[in-house]
Amino acid sequence: MRNTERVTVTLPGDVLREVDRRGRNRSRFVLEAVERELERRHREDLRRSIEHPHPDGKELSESGFDEWVHGLPEEDADGLLDPKAGTPVRWAPGAGWAETDE
């Protein structure tokens, strides 16, 4: 079971009446709504991050995965990653991630 904490939320009366018409458990209703909103905002943050990558991430994507792996200290690179696994991609400004023929 998740650790829970009590909070006080003030809602307009008409909104609360609509919540009560939709279900018996106000707390569950509010929890589900908040979880959906958090997930929506997480997806929006991810979309924004993909559209406008951090300069360090953009530099990494332009240098390529193989170069990044070879730049790792030997103790970190051994067995950590298989550069031949996966699908090669490159960041294309204005288009996002795109597969490459490498």
CORVEN-V894717 format. One record per run of one state. SS is the DSSP state (H for helix, E for strand, L for the rest). FROM is the first residue (numbers start at 1). TO is the last residue. If there is no record, write none. Layout:
# CORVEN-V894717
((SS:FROM:TO) (SS:FROM:TO))
This chain:
# CORVEN-V894717
((L:1:12) (H:13:22) (L:23:25) (H:26:51) (L:52:54) (H:55:63) (L:64:64) (H:65:70) (L:71:73) (H:74:77) (L:78:88) (E:89:92) (L:93:95) (E:96:99) (L:100:102))
